[in-house]
Amino acid sequence: CKTYRFRGHYVGEGSRGLTYRSEEEIKKWQKKCPIKIFKDYLTGEKIYTKSFLEGIDEQIDTEIQEAVRFAEESPYPEAEDALKDLFVEEIIR
């Protein structure tokens, strides 16, 4: 499934004038969004209702918010942990 990244590499690109794609290009790809097309298929074929799919989106948003909150409330790791489990200590044969 091919798709397109609608947003830039980071949030501030647009506000800093870092544009490398036209609005026309982005809108063209938004019409071909595989997620939207699949949702439309599921509702059009009466496999799922729109409200059911919206409920899934809400669950996803909740999980993401909880994960972000957990990360923000967690203590920073110790500096020495940065290289922990990065390299093989010994080769097991």
Secondary structure, 3 states (H helix, E strand, C coil): CCCCCCCCCCCCCHHHCCCCCCHHHHHHHHHCCHHHHHHHHHHHCCCCCHHHHHHHHHHHHHHHHHHHHHHHHCCCCCHHHHHCCCCCCCCCC
